[in-house]
Amino acid sequence: MTFADLLLSAIQRSEIPLRFEPGAEEAVAAPVTEMLHAWITAHIPAGDAGSDYDAGYRALALRLLAELSGSAELPPVTS
């Protein structure tokens, strides 16, 4: 499952009145995805950060961006 699938599923379950119009889910999802992209990007440590913590933090942020763009699948959900 991709982030886009997860987001569209949540939007489809919502009470948004326009959800029955073609493309409504994508129209709602686009600004949410853009906002999340900007938010995650703002938290990426500089590429030359020397600590292992910063390297791990950067790797996580890049993974989240890949999931957000749809180029990586979400990890399986475990309960």
N, CA, C and O atoms as a Tripos MOL2 file, in Angstrom:
@<TRIPOS>MOLECULE
protein
  316   315    79     0     0
PROTEIN
NO_CHARGES

@<TRIPOS>ATOM
      1 N           0.8470   -1.1690    0.0000 N.3       1 MET1
      2 CA          0.0000    0.0000    0.0000 C.3       1 MET1
      3 C           0.8970    1.2390    0.0000 C.2       1 MET1
      4 O           1.9260    1.2730    0.6750 O.2       1 MET1
      5 N           0.5000    2.2370   -0.7520 N.am      2 THR2
      6 CA          1.2510    3.4800   -0.7880 C.3       2 THR2
      7 C           0.5790    4.5220    0.0950 C.2       2 THR2
      8 O          -0.5720    4.3620    0.5010 O.2       2 THR2
      9 N           1.3180    5.5980    0.3890 N.am      3 PHE3
     10 CA          0.7490    6.6830    1.1740 C.3       3 PHE3
     11 C          -0.4710    7.2630    0.4600 C.2       3 PHE3
     12 O          -1.4810    7.5610    1.0970 O.2       3 PHE3
     13 N          -0.3790    7.4200   -0.8500 N.am      4 ALA4
     14 CA         -1.5020    7.9750   -1.6150 C.3       4 ALA4
     15 C          -2.7450    7.1070   -1.4600 C.2       4 ALA4
     16 O          -3.8500    7.6280   -1.3060 O.2       4 ALA4
     17 N          -2.5710    5.7790   -1.5010 N.am      5 ASP5
     18 CA         -3.7050    4.8680   -1.3030 C.3       5 ASP5
     19 C          -4.3160    5.0580    0.0830 C.2       5 ASP5
     20 O          -5.5370    5.1120    0.2320 O.2       5 ASP5
     21 N          -3.4580    5.1560    1.0850 N.am      6 LEU6
     22 CA         -3.9210    5.3300    2.4590 C.3       6 LEU6
     23 C          -4.6730    6.6560    2.6180 C.2       6 LEU6
     24 O          -5.7330    6.7000    3.2430 O.2       6 LEU6
     25 N          -4.1270    7.7270    2.0570 N.am      7 LEU7
     26 CA         -4.7640    9.0380    2.1530 C.3       7 LEU7
     27 C          -6.0880    9.0630    1.4030 C.2       7 LEU7
     28 O          -7.0820    9.5680    1.9250 O.2       7 LEU7
     29 N          -6.1160    8.5290    0.1940 N.am      8 LEU8
     30 CA         -7.3650    8.5050   -0.5690 C.3       8 LEU8
     31 C          -8.4230    7.6670    0.1190 C.2       8 LEU8
     32 O          -9.6040    8.0110    0.0770 O.2       8 LEU8
     33 N          -8.0250    6.5790    0.7500 N.am      9 SER9
     34 CA         -8.9710    5.7490    1.4900 C.3       9 SER9
     35 C          -9.5880    6.5280    2.6460 C.2       9 SER9
     36 O         -10.7930    6.4460    2.8840 O.2       9 SER9
     37 N          -8.7630    7.2790    3.3580 N.am     10 ALA10
     38 CA         -9.2790    8.0930    4.4720 C.3      10 ALA10
     39 C         -10.2230    9.1700    3.9630 C.2      10 ALA10
     40 O         -11.2560    9.4310    4.5790 O.2      10 ALA10
     41 N          -9.8820    9.7930    2.8520 N.am     11 ILE11
     42 CA        -10.7440   10.8350    2.2860 C.3      11 ILE11
     43 C         -12.0660   10.2350    1.8300 C.2      11 ILE11
     44 O         -13.1210   10.8400    2.0200 O.2      11 ILE11
     45 N         -12.0180    9.0630    1.2360 N.am     12 GLN12
     46 CA        -13.2420    8.4110    0.7630 C.3      12 GLN12
     47 C         -14.1730    8.0350    1.9150 C.2      12 GLN12
     48 O         -15.3910    7.9850    1.7390 O.2      12 GLN12
     49 N         -13.6100    7.7720    3.0840 N.am     13 ARG13
     50 CA        -14.4290    7.4350    4.2530 C.3      13 ARG13
     51 C         -14.9620    8.6840    4.9600 C.2      13 ARG13
     52 O         -15.8010    8.5730    5.8540 O.2      13 ARG13
     53 N         -14.4920    9.8510    4.5760 N.am     14 SER14
     54 CA        -14.8940   11.0790    5.2500 C.3      14 SER14
     55 C         -16.2650   11.5380    4.7770 C.2      14 SER14
     56 O         -16.8790   10.9380    3.8950 O.2      14 SER14
     57 N         -16.7150   12.6010    5.3810 N.am     15 GLU15
     58 CA        -18.0170   13.1620    5.0500 C.3      15 GLU15
     59 C         -17.8750   14.3910    4.1480 C.2      15 GLU15
     60 O         -18.6860   15.3130    4.2270 O.2      15 GLU15
     61 N         -16.8640   14.4070    3.3060 N.am     16 ILE16
     62 CA        -16.6610   15.5290    2.3920 C.3      16 ILE16
     63 C         -17.7780   15.5090    1.3450 C.2      16 ILE16
     64 O         -17.9140   14.5230    0.6210 O.2      16 ILE16
     65 N         -18.5760   16.5690    1.2510 N.am     17 PRO17
     66 CA        -19.7030   16.5670    0.3120 C.3      17 PRO17
     67 C         -19.3020   16.3950   -1.1460 C.2      17 PRO17
     68 O         -20.0850   15.8630   -1.9320 O.2      17 PRO17
     69 N         -18.1090   16.8290   -1.5300 N.am     18 LEU18
     70 CA        -17.6960   16.7470   -2.9250 C.3      18 LEU18
     71 C         -17.0920   15.4040   -3.2930 C.2      18 LEU18
     72 O         -16.6610   15.2140   -4.4300 O.2      18 LEU18
     73 N         -17.0550   14.4890   -2.3710 N.am     19 ARG19
     74 CA        -16.3220   13.2520   -2.6370 C.3      19 ARG19
     75 C         -16.8990   12.4240   -3.7820 C.2      19 ARG19
     76 O         -16.2200   11.5420   -4.3080 O.2      19 ARG19
     77 N         -18.1420   12.6960   -4.1730 N.am     20 PHE20
     78 CA        -18.7430   11.9140   -5.2460 C.3      20 PHE20
     79 C         -18.4450   12.5080   -6.6220 C.2      20 PHE20
     80 O         -18.7780   11.8990   -7.6380 O.2      20 PHE20
     81 N         -17.8310   13.6720   -6.6690 N.am     21 GLU21
     82 CA        -17.4730   14.2650   -7.9490 C.3      21 GLU21
     83 C         -16.1420   13.6760   -8.4070 C.2      21 GLU21
     84 O         -15.2470   13.4550   -7.5910 O.2      21 GLU21
     85 N         -16.0070   13.4190   -9.7090 N.am     22 PRO22
     86 CA        -14.7550   12.8340  -10.2110 C.3      22 PRO22
     87 C         -13.5530   13.7030   -9.8610 C.2      22 PRO22
     88 O         -13.5650   14.9150  -10.0780 O.2      22 PRO22
     89 N         -12.5210   13.0730   -9.3190 N.am     23 GLY23
     90 CA        -11.2890   13.7720   -8.9780 C.3      23 GLY23
     91 C         -11.3130   14.5000   -7.6490 C.2      23 GLY23
     92 O         -10.3230   15.1330   -7.2820 O.2      23 GLY23
     93 N         -12.4200   14.4270   -6.9120 N.am     24 ALA24
     94 CA        -12.5180   15.1530   -5.6400 C.3      24 ALA24
     95 C         -11.4990   14.6430   -4.6280 C.2      24 ALA24
     96 O         -10.8700   15.4420   -3.9350 O.2      24 ALA24
     97 N         -11.3240   13.3260   -4.5320 N.am     25 GLU25
     98 CA        -10.3710   12.7810   -3.5660 C.3      25 GLU25
     99 C          -8.9600   13.2730   -3.8610 C.2      25 GLU25
    100 O          -8.2360   13.6740   -2.9500 O.2      25 GLU25
    101 N          -8.5730   13.2420   -5.1240 N.am     26 GLU26
    102 CA         -7.2400   13.6890   -5.5100 C.3      26 GLU26
    103 C          -7.0690   15.1840   -5.2540 C.2      26 GLU26
    104 O          -5.9900   15.6320   -4.8650 O.2      26 GLU26
    105 N          -8.1350   15.9550   -5.4720 N.am     27 ALA27
    106 CA         -8.0740   17.4000   -5.2450 C.3      27 ALA27
    107 C          -7.8750   17.7240   -3.7690 C.2      27 ALA27
    108 O          -7.1910   18.6910   -3.4320 O.2      27 ALA27
    109 N          -8.4610   16.9300   -2.8980 N.am     28 VAL28
    110 CA         -8.2890   17.1250   -1.4570 C.3      28 VAL28
    111 C          -6.9190   16.6060   -1.0260 C.2      28 VAL28
    112 O          -6.2690   17.2170   -0.1770 O.2      28 VAL28
    113 N          -6.4800   15.5020   -1.5920 N.am     29 ALA29
    114 CA         -5.2160   14.8830   -1.1990 C.3      29 ALA29
    115 C          -4.0000   15.7160   -1.6070 C.2      29 ALA29
    116 O          -3.0050   15.7310   -0.8830 O.2      29 ALA29
    117 N          -4.0550   16.3950   -2.7290 N.am     30 ALA30
    118 CA         -2.8880   17.1210   -3.2390 C.3      30 ALA30
    119 C          -2.3450   18.1570   -2.2540 C.2      30 ALA30
    120 O          -1.1430   18.1420   -1.9880 O.2      30 ALA30
    121 N          -3.1700   19.0640   -1.6920 N.am     31 PRO31
    122 CA         -2.6020   20.0360   -0.7580 C.3      31 PRO31
    123 C          -2.1100   19.3950    0.5450 C.2      31 PRO31
    124 O          -1.1660   19.8930    1.1580 O.2      31 PRO31
    125 N          -2.7340   18.3090    0.9650 N.am     32 VAL32
    126 CA         -2.2770   17.6070    2.1680 C.3      32 VAL32
    127 C          -0.8980   17.0090    1.9100 C.2      32 VAL32
    128 O           0.0000   17.1200    2.7450 O.2      32 VAL32
    129 N          -0.7340   16.3780    0.7580 N.am     33 THR33
    130 CA          0.5470   15.7900    0.3920 C.3      33 THR33
    131 C           1.6250   16.8620    0.2650 C.2      33 THR33
    132 O           2.7490   16.6680    0.7300 O.2      33 THR33
    133 N           1.2930   17.9920   -0.3610 N.am     34 GLU34
    134 CA          2.2590   19.0870   -0.4940 C.3      34 GLU34
    135 C           2.6830   19.6300    0.8680 C.2      34 GLU34
    136 O           3.8620   19.9080    1.0900 O.2      34 GLU34
    137 N           1.7270   19.7800    1.7740 N.am     35 MET35
    138 CA          2.0290   20.2790    3.1130 C.3      35 MET35
    139 C           2.9310   19.3090    3.8580 C.2      35 MET35
    140 O           3.8940   19.7280    4.5000 O.2      35 MET35
    141 N           2.6330   18.0200    3.7820 N.am     36 LEU36
    142 CA          3.4740   17.0250    4.4480 C.3      36 LEU36
    143 C           4.8740   17.0000    3.8490 C.2      36 LEU36
    144 O           5.8550   16.8550    4.5790 O.2      36 LEU36
    145 N           4.9810   17.1390    2.5420 N.am     37 HIS37
    146 CA          6.2890   17.1730    1.8860 C.3      37 HIS37
    147 C           7.1110   18.3450    2.4060 C.2      37 HIS37
    148 O           8.2830   18.1820    2.7440 O.2      37 HIS37
    149 N           6.5050   19.5210    2.4700 N.am     38 ALA38
    150 CA          7.2160   20.7080    2.9670 C.3      38 ALA38
    151 C           7.6170   20.5410    4.4250 C.2      38 ALA38
    152 O           8.7150   20.9390    4.8170 O.2      38 ALA38
    153 N           6.7390   19.9570    5.2300 N.am     39 TRP39
    154 CA          6.9940   19.7700    6.6600 C.3      39 TRP39
    155 C           8.1610   18.8090    6.8770 C.2      39 TRP39
    156 O           9.0620   19.0890    7.6680 O.2      39 TRP39
    157 N           8.1420   17.6810    6.1770 N.am     40 ILE40
    158 CA          9.2170   16.6960    6.3300 C.3      40 ILE40
    159 C          10.5320   17.2720    5.8160 C.2      40 ILE40
    160 O          11.5730   17.1140    6.4540 O.2      40 ILE40
    161 N          10.4870   17.9340    4.6720 N.am     41 THR41
    162 CA         11.6880   18.5200    4.0830 C.3      41 THR41
    163 C          12.3290   19.5370    5.0250 C.2      41 THR41
    164 O          13.5540   19.6140    5.1160 O.2      41 THR41
    165 N          11.5150   20.3080    5.7170 N.am     42 ALA42
    166 CA         12.0310   21.3180    6.6490 C.3      42 ALA42
    167 C          12.7940   20.6910    7.8140 C.2      42 ALA42
    168 O          13.5920   21.3660    8.4650 O.2      42 ALA42
    169 N          12.5580   19.4100    8.0810 N.am     43 HIS43
    170 CA         13.1970   18.7400    9.2100 C.3      43 HIS43
    171 C          14.3940   17.8800    8.8160 C.2      43 HIS43
    172 O          14.9700   17.2060    9.6710 O.2      43 HIS43
    173 N          14.7790   17.8890    7.5430 N.am     44 ILE44
    174 CA         15.9190   17.0750    7.1160 C.3      44 ILE44
    175 C          17.2060   17.7560    7.5720 C.2      44 ILE44
    176 O          17.4430   18.9180    7.2410 O.2      44 ILE44
    177 N          18.0440   17.0350    8.3370 N.am     45 PRO45
    178 CA         19.3250   17.6090    8.7570 C.3      45 PRO45
    179 C          20.2260   17.8490    7.5420 C.2      45 PRO45
    180 O          20.0530   17.2280    6.4930 O.2      45 PRO45
    181 N          21.1630   18.7360    7.7000 N.am     46 ALA46
    182 CA         22.1200   19.0190    6.6210 C.3      46 ALA46
    183 C          22.8380   17.7320    6.2160 C.2      46 ALA46
    184 O          23.0860   16.8630    7.0520 O.2      46 ALA46
    185 N          23.1670   17.6180    4.9360 N.am     47 GLY47
    186 CA         23.8160   16.4150    4.4180 C.3      47 GLY47
    187 C          25.1690   16.1410    5.0310 C.2      47 GLY47
    188 O          25.6190   14.9950    5.0390 O.2      47 GLY47
    189 N          25.8330   17.1690    5.5480 N.am     48 ASP48
    190 CA         27.1610   16.9670    6.1240 C.3      48 ASP48
    191 C          27.1220   16.7880    7.6400 C.2      48 ASP48
    192 O          28.1580   16.8410    8.3030 O.2      48 ASP48
    193 N          25.9270   16.5770    8.1850 N.am     49 ALA49
    194 CA         25.8090   16.3540    9.6300 C.3      49 ALA49
    195 C          26.5970   15.1090    9.9900 C.2      49 ALA49
    196 O          26.4540   14.0680    9.3500 O.2      49 ALA49
    197 N          27.4290   15.2180   11.0130 N.am     50 GLY50
    198 CA         28.3730   14.1590   11.3090 C.3      50 GLY50
    199 C          27.9080   13.0600   12.2400 C.2      50 GLY50
    200 O          28.5260   11.9960   12.2740 O.2      50 GLY50
    201 N          26.8490   13.2730   12.9920 N.am     51 SER51
    202 CA         26.4840   12.2670   13.9890 C.3      51 SER51
    203 C          25.6520   11.1350   13.3710 C.2      51 SER51
    204 O          24.9880   11.3110   12.3490 O.2      51 SER51
    205 N          25.7110    9.9840   14.0160 N.am     52 ASP52
    206 CA         24.8950    8.8520   13.5910 C.3      52 ASP52
    207 C          23.4180    9.1720   13.7460 C.2      52 ASP52
    208 O          22.5930    8.7330   12.9450 O.2      52 ASP52
    209 N          23.0830    9.9430   14.7850 N.am     53 TYR53
    210 CA         21.6920   10.3320   15.0050 C.3      53 TYR53
    211 C          21.1770   11.1330   13.8090 C.2      53 TYR53
    212 O          20.0970   10.8550   13.2890 O.2      53 TYR53
    213 N          21.9570   12.1310   13.3740 N.am     54 ASP54
    214 CA         21.5420   12.9420   12.2350 C.3      54 ASP54
    215 C          21.4380   12.1030   10.9640 C.2      54 ASP54
    216 O          20.5370   12.3150   10.1520 O.2      54 ASP54
    217 N          22.3400   11.1690   10.7910 N.am     55 ALA55
    218 CA         22.2990   10.2960    9.6100 C.3      55 ALA55
    219 C          21.0300    9.4410    9.6270 C.2      55 ALA55
    220 O          20.3820    9.2780    8.5930 O.2      55 ALA55
    221 N          20.6740    8.9000   10.7790 N.am     56 GLY56
    222 CA         19.4580    8.1030   10.8960 C.3      56 GLY56
    223 C          18.2090    8.9480   10.7010 C.2      56 GLY56
    224 O          17.2520    8.5270   10.0500 O.2      56 GLY56
    225 N          18.2320   10.1440   11.2750 N.am     57 TYR57
    226 CA         17.1100   11.0750   11.1510 C.3      57 TYR57
    227 C          16.9140   11.4590    9.6850 C.2      57 TYR57
    228 O          15.7860   11.5160    9.1960 O.2      57 TYR57
    229 N          18.0260   11.7210    8.9900 N.am     58 ARG58
    230 CA         17.9730   12.0660    7.5710 C.3      58 ARG58
    231 C          17.4360   10.8890    6.7590 C.2      58 ARG58
    232 O          16.6100   11.0770    5.8660 O.2      58 ARG58
    233 N          17.9000    9.6850    7.0620 N.am     59 ALA59
    234 CA         17.4380    8.4920    6.3450 C.3      59 ALA59
    235 C          15.9350    8.2930    6.5390 C.2      59 ALA59
    236 O          15.2250    7.9470    5.5940 O.2      59 ALA59
    237 N          15.4540    8.5110    7.7550 N.am     60 LEU60
    238 CA         14.0210    8.3760    8.0140 C.3      60 LEU60
    239 C          13.2390    9.4110    7.2200 C.2      60 LEU60
    240 O          12.2330    9.0770    6.5950 O.2      60 LEU60
    241 N          13.6840   10.6580    7.2360 N.am     61 ALA61
    242 CA         12.9910   11.7170    6.4980 C.3      61 ALA61
    243 C          12.9520   11.3970    5.0040 C.2      61 ALA61
    244 O          11.9230   11.5880    4.3560 O.2      61 ALA61
    245 N          14.0650   10.9130    4.4590 N.am     62 LEU62
    246 CA         14.0980   10.5700    3.0410 C.3      62 LEU62
    247 C          13.1700    9.3960    2.7380 C.2      62 LEU62
    248 O          12.5400    9.3600    1.6800 O.2      62 LEU62
    249 N          13.0830    8.4420    3.6550 N.am     63 ARG63
    250 CA         12.1640    7.3110    3.4900 C.3      63 ARG63
    251 C          10.7200    7.7980    3.4890 C.2      63 ARG63
    252 O           9.9140    7.3670    2.6650 O.2      63 ARG63
    253 N          10.3930    8.7070    4.4250 N.am     64 LEU64
    254 CA          9.0310    9.2560    4.4800 C.3      64 LEU64
    255 C           8.6940   10.0140    3.2020 C.2      64 LEU64
    256 O           7.5720    9.9130    2.7040 O.2      64 LEU64
    257 N           9.6390   10.7640    2.6700 N.am     65 LEU65
    258 CA          9.4080   11.4810    1.4130 C.3      65 LEU65
    259 C           9.1830   10.5080    0.2590 C.2      65 LEU65
    260 O           8.3510   10.7630   -0.6120 O.2      65 LEU65
    261 N           9.9150    9.4000    0.2450 N.am     66 ALA66
    262 CA          9.7240    8.3860   -0.7920 C.3      66 ALA66
    263 C           8.3340    7.7630   -0.6910 C.2      66 ALA66
    264 O           7.6800    7.5270   -1.7070 O.2      66 ALA66
    265 N           7.8890    7.4980    0.5260 N.am     67 GLU67
    266 CA          6.5480    6.9550    0.7180 C.3      67 GLU67
    267 C           5.4990    7.9770    0.3040 C.2      67 GLU67
    268 O           4.4890    7.6280   -0.3080 O.2      67 GLU67
    269 N           5.7370    9.2270    0.6360 N.am     68 LEU68
    270 CA          4.8050   10.3050    0.3050 C.3      68 LEU68
    271 C           4.6620   10.4620   -1.2070 C.2      68 LEU68
    272 O           3.5640   10.6990   -1.7100 O.2      68 LEU68
    273 N           5.7690   10.3310   -1.9260 N.am     69 SER69
    274 CA          5.7280   10.4920   -3.3850 C.3      69 SER69
    275 C           5.2120    9.2530   -4.0930 C.2      69 SER69
    276 O           4.8930    9.3110   -5.2810 O.2      69 SER69
    277 N           5.1230    8.1320   -3.3860 N.am     70 GLY70
    278 CA          4.6480    6.8970   -3.9910 C.3      70 GLY70
    279 C           5.7620    6.0460   -4.5700 C.2      70 GLY70
    280 O           5.4930    5.0020   -5.1650 O.2      70 GLY70
    281 N           7.0110    6.4720   -4.4070 N.am     71 SER71
    282 CA          8.1170    5.6800   -4.9530 C.3      71 SER71
    283 C           8.5400    4.5500   -4.0130 C.2      71 SER71
    284 O           9.3850    3.7280   -4.3660 O.2      71 SER71
    285 N           7.9500    4.5140   -2.8150 N.am     72 ALA72
    286 CA          8.2050    3.4170   -1.8630 C.3      72 ALA72
    287 C           6.8850    3.0310   -1.2210 C.2      72 ALA72
    288 O           6.0280    3.8740   -0.9580 O.2      72 ALA72
    289 N           6.7440    1.7520   -0.9790 N.am     73 GLU73
    290 CA          5.5390    1.2460   -0.3080 C.3      73 GLU73
    291 C           5.6220    1.5490    1.1890 C.2      73 GLU73
    292 O           6.7100    1.6920    1.7470 O.2      73 GLU73
    293 N           4.4670    1.6430    1.8170 N.am     74 LEU74
    294 CA          4.4330    1.7740    3.2740 C.3      74 LEU74
    295 C           4.8340    0.4510    3.8940 C.2      74 LEU74
    296 O           4.5630   -0.5990    3.3120 O.2      74 LEU74
    297 N           5.4750    0.4660    5.0650 N.am     75 PRO75
    298 CA          5.7760   -0.7890    5.7250 C.3      75 PRO75
    299 C           4.4860   -1.4510    6.1900 C.2      75 PRO75
    300 O           3.4890   -0.7630    6.4120 O.2      75 PRO75
    301 N           4.4840   -2.7670    6.3420 N.am     76 PRO76
    302 CA          3.2810   -3.4470    6.8020 C.3      76 PRO76
    303 C           2.8700   -2.9480    8.1890 C.2      76 PRO76
    304 O           3.7130   -2.6910    9.0490 O.2      76 PRO76
    305 N           1.5840   -2.8200    8.3820 N.am     77 VAL77
    306 CA          1.0630   -2.3630    9.6750 C.3      77 VAL77
    307 C           0.9580   -3.5660   10.5990 C.2      77 VAL77
    308 O           0.3470   -4.5790   10.2580 O.2      77 VAL77
    309 N           1.5670   -3.4400   11.7800 N.am     78 THR78
    310 CA          1.4670   -4.4960   12.7730 C.3      78 THR78
    311 C           0.7240   -3.9580   13.9740 C.2      78 THR78
    312 O           0.8950   -2.7990   14.3500 O.2      78 THR78
    313 N          -0.0870   -4.7810   14.5670 N.am     79 SER79
    314 CA         -0.8950   -4.3290   15.7060 C.3      79 SER79
    315 C          -0.2710   -4.7170   17.0050 C.2      79 SER79
    316 O          -0.8170   -4.4170   18.0660 O.2      79 SER79
@<TRIPOS>BOND
     1     1     2 1
     2     2     3 1
     3     3     4 2
     4     3     5 am
     5     5     6 1
     6     6     7 1
     7     7     8 2
     8     7     9 am
     9     9    10 1
    10    10    11 1
    11    11    12 2
    12    11    13 am
    13    13    14 1
    14    14    15 1
    15    15    16 2
    16    15    17 am
    17    17    18 1
    18    18    19 1
    19    19    20 2
    20    19    21 am
    21    21    22 1
    22    22    23 1
    23    23    24 2
    24    23    25 am
    25    25    26 1
    26    26    27 1
    27    27    28 2
    28    27    29 am
    29    29    30 1
    30    30    31 1
    31    31    32 2
    32    31    33 am
    33    33    34 1
    34    34    35 1
    35    35    36 2
    36    35    37 am
    37    37    38 1
    38    38    39 1
    39    39    40 2
    40    39    41 am
    41    41    42 1
    42    42    43 1
    43    43    44 2
    44    43    45 am
    45    45    46 1
    46    46    47 1
    47    47    48 2
    48    47    49 am
    49    49    50 1
    50    50    51 1
    51    51    52 2
    52    51    53 am
    53    53    54 1
    54    54    55 1
    55    55    56 2
    56    55    57 am
    57    57    58 1
    58    58    59 1
    59    59    60 2
    60    59    61 am
    61    61    62 1
    62    62    63 1
    63    63    64 2
    64    63    65 am
    65    65    66 1
    66    66    67 1
    67    67    68 2
    68    67    69 am
    69    69    70 1
    70    70    71 1
    71    71    72 2
    72    71    73 am
    73    73    74 1
    74    74    75 1
    75    75    76 2
    76    75    77 am
    77    77    78 1
    78    78    79 1
    79    79    80 2
    80    79    81 am
    81    81    82 1
    82    82    83 1
    83    83    84 2
    84    83    85 am
    85    85    86 1
    86    86    87 1
    87    87    88 2
    88    87    89 am
    89    89    90 1
    90    90    91 1
    91    91    92 2
    92    91    93 am
    93    93    94 1
    94    94    95 1
    95    95    96 2
    96    95    97 am
    97    97    98 1
    98    98    99 1
    99    99   100 2
   100    99   101 am
   101   101   102 1
   102   102   103 1
   103   103   104 2
   104   103   105 am
   105   105   106 1
   106   106   107 1
   107   107   108 2
   108   107   109 am
   109   109   110 1
   110   110   111 1
   111   111   112 2
   112   111   113 am
   113   113   114 1
   114   114   115 1
   115   115   116 2
   116   115   117 am
   117   117   118 1
   118   118   119 1
   119   119   120 2
   120   119   121 am
   121   121   122 1
   122   122   123 1
   123   123   124 2
   124   123   125 am
   125   125   126 1
   126   126   127 1
   127   127   128 2
   128   127   129 am
   129   129   130 1
   130   130   131 1
   131   131   132 2
   132   131   133 am
   133   133   134 1
   134   134   135 1
   135   135   136 2
   136   135   137 am
   137   137   138 1
   138   138   139 1
   139   139   140 2
   140   139   141 am
   141   141   142 1
   142   142   143 1
   143   143   144 2
   144   143   145 am
   145   145   146 1
   146   146   147 1
   147   147   148 2
   148   147   149 am
   149   149   150 1
   150   150   151 1
   151   151   152 2
   152   151   153 am
   153   153   154 1
   154   154   155 1
   155   155   156 2
   156   155   157 am
   157   157   158 1
   158   158   159 1
   159   159   160 2
   160   159   161 am
   161   161   162 1
   162   162   163 1
   163   163   164 2
   164   163   165 am
   165   165   166 1
   166   166   167 1
   167   167   168 2
   168   167   169 am
   169   169   170 1
   170   170   171 1
   171   171   172 2
   172   171   173 am
   173   173   174 1
   174   174   175 1
   175   175   176 2
   176   175   177 am
   177   177   178 1
   178   178   179 1
   179   179   180 2
   180   179   181 am
   181   181   182 1
   182   182   183 1
   183   183   184 2
   184   183   185 am
   185   185   186 1
   186   186   187 1
   187   187   188 2
   188   187   189 am
   189   189   190 1
   190   190   191 1
   191   191   192 2
   192   191   193 am
   193   193   194 1
   194   194   195 1
   195   195   196 2
   196   195   197 am
   197   197   198 1
   198   198   199 1
   199   199   200 2
   200   199   201 am
   201   201   202 1
   202   202   203 1
   203   203   204 2
   204   203   205 am
   205   205   206 1
   206   206   207 1
   207   207   208 2
   208   207   209 am
   209   209   210 1
   210   210   211 1
   211   211   212 2
   212   211   213 am
   213   213   214 1
   214   214   215 1
   215   215   216 2
   216   215   217 am
   217   217   218 1
   218   218   219 1
   219   219   220 2
   220   219   221 am
   221   221   222 1
   222   222   223 1
   223   223   224 2
   224   223   225 am
   225   225   226 1
   226   226   227 1
   227   227   228 2
   228   227   229 am
   229   229   230 1
   230   230   231 1
   231   231   232 2
   232   231   233 am
   233   233   234 1
   234   234   235 1
   235   235   236 2
   236   235   237 am
   237   237   238 1
   238   238   239 1
   239   239   240 2
   240   239   241 am
   241   241   242 1
   242   242   243 1
   243   243   244 2
   244   243   245 am
   245   245   246 1
   246   246   247 1
   247   247   248 2
   248   247   249 am
   249   249   250 1
   250   250   251 1
   251   251   252 2
   252   251   253 am
   253   253   254 1
   254   254   255 1
   255   255   256 2
   256   255   257 am
   257   257   258 1
   258   258   259 1
   259   259   260 2
   260   259   261 am
   261   261   262 1
   262   262   263 1
   263   263   264 2
   264   263   265 am
   265   265   266 1
   266   266   267 1
   267   267   268 2
   268   267   269 am
   269   269   270 1
   270   270   271 1
   271   271   272 2
   272   271   273 am
   273   273   274 1
   274   274   275 1
   275   275   276 2
   276   275   277 am
   277   277   278 1
   278   278   279 1
   279   279   280 2
   280   279   281 am
   281   281   282 1
   282   282   283 1
   283   283   284 2
   284   283   285 am
   285   285   286 1
   286   286   287 1
   287   287   288 2
   288   287   289 am
   289   289   290 1
   290   290   291 1
   291   291   292 2
   292   291   293 am
   293   293   294 1
   294   294   295 1
   295   295   296 2
   296   295   297 am
   297   297   298 1
   298   298   299 1
   299   299   300 2
   300   299   301 am
   301   301   302 1
   302   302   303 1
   303   303   304 2
   304   303   305 am
   305   305   306 1
   306   306   307 1
   307   307   308 2
   308   307   309 am
   309   309   310 1
   310   310   311 1
   311   311   312 2
   312   311   313 am
   313   313   314 1
   314   314   315 1
   315   315   316 2
@<TRIPOS>SUBSTRUCTURE
     1 MET1         2 RESIDUE 1 A MET
     2 THR2         6 RESIDUE 1 A THR
     3 PHE3        10 RESIDUE 1 A PHE
     4 ALA4        14 RESIDUE 1 A ALA
     5 ASP5        18 RESIDUE 1 A ASP
     6 LEU6        22 RESIDUE 1 A LEU
     7 LEU7        26 RESIDUE 1 A LEU
     8 LEU8        30 RESIDUE 1 A LEU
     9 SER9        34 RESIDUE 1 A SER
    10 ALA10       38 RESIDUE 1 A ALA
    11 ILE11       42 RESIDUE 1 A ILE
    12 GLN12       46 RESIDUE 1 A GLN
    13 ARG13       50 RESIDUE 1 A ARG
    14 SER14       54 RESIDUE 1 A SER
    15 GLU15       58 RESIDUE 1 A GLU
    16 ILE16       62 RESIDUE 1 A ILE
    17 PRO17       66 RESIDUE 1 A PRO
    18 LEU18       70 RESIDUE 1 A LEU
    19 ARG19       74 RESIDUE 1 A ARG
    20 PHE20       78 RESIDUE 1 A PHE
    21 GLU21       82 RESIDUE 1 A GLU
    22 PRO22       86 RESIDUE 1 A PRO
    23 GLY23       90 RESIDUE 1 A GLY
    24 ALA24       94 RESIDUE 1 A ALA
    25 GLU25       98 RESIDUE 1 A GLU
    26 GLU26      102 RESIDUE 1 A GLU
    27 ALA27      106 RESIDUE 1 A ALA
    28 VAL28      110 RESIDUE 1 A VAL
    29 ALA29      114 RESIDUE 1 A ALA
    30 ALA30      118 RESIDUE 1 A ALA
    31 PRO31      122 RESIDUE 1 A PRO
    32 VAL32      126 RESIDUE 1 A VAL
    33 THR33      130 RESIDUE 1 A THR
    34 GLU34      134 RESIDUE 1 A GLU
    35 MET35      138 RESIDUE 1 A MET
    36 LEU36      142 RESIDUE 1 A LEU
    37 HIS37      146 RESIDUE 1 A HIS
    38 ALA38      150 RESIDUE 1 A ALA
    39 TRP39      154 RESIDUE 1 A TRP
    40 ILE40      158 RESIDUE 1 A ILE
    41 THR41      162 RESIDUE 1 A THR
    42 ALA42      166 RESIDUE 1 A ALA
    43 HIS43      170 RESIDUE 1 A HIS
    44 ILE44      174 RESIDUE 1 A ILE
    45 PRO45      178 RESIDUE 1 A PRO
    46 ALA46      182 RESIDUE 1 A ALA
    47 GLY47      186 RESIDUE 1 A GLY
    48 ASP48      190 RESIDUE 1 A ASP
    49 ALA49      194 RESIDUE 1 A ALA
    50 GLY50      198 RESIDUE 1 A GLY
    51 SER51      202 RESIDUE 1 A SER
    52 ASP52      206 RESIDUE 1 A ASP
    53 TYR53      210 RESIDUE 1 A TYR
    54 ASP54      214 RESIDUE 1 A ASP
    55 ALA55      218 RESIDUE 1 A ALA
    56 GLY56      222 RESIDUE 1 A GLY
    57 TYR57      226 RESIDUE 1 A TYR
    58 ARG58      230 RESIDUE 1 A ARG
    59 ALA59      234 RESIDUE 1 A ALA
    60 LEU60      238 RESIDUE 1 A LEU
    61 ALA61      242 RESIDUE 1 A ALA
    62 LEU62      246 RESIDUE 1 A LEU
    63 ARG63      250 RESIDUE 1 A ARG
    64 LEU64      254 RESIDUE 1 A LEU
    65 LEU65      258 RESIDUE 1 A LEU
    66 ALA66      262 RESIDUE 1 A ALA
    67 GLU67      266 RESIDUE 1 A GLU
    68 LEU68      270 RESIDUE 1 A LEU
    69 SER69      274 RESIDUE 1 A SER
    70 GLY70      278 RESIDUE 1 A GLY
    71 SER71      282 RESIDUE 1 A SER
    72 ALA72      286 RESIDUE 1 A ALA
    73 GLU73      290 RESIDUE 1 A GLU
    74 LEU74      294 RESIDUE 1 A LEU
    75 PRO75      298 RESIDUE 1 A PRO
    76 PRO76      302 RESIDUE 1 A PRO
    77 VAL77      306 RESIDUE 1 A VAL
    78 THR78      310 RESIDUE 1 A THR
    79 SER79      314 RESIDUE 1 A SER
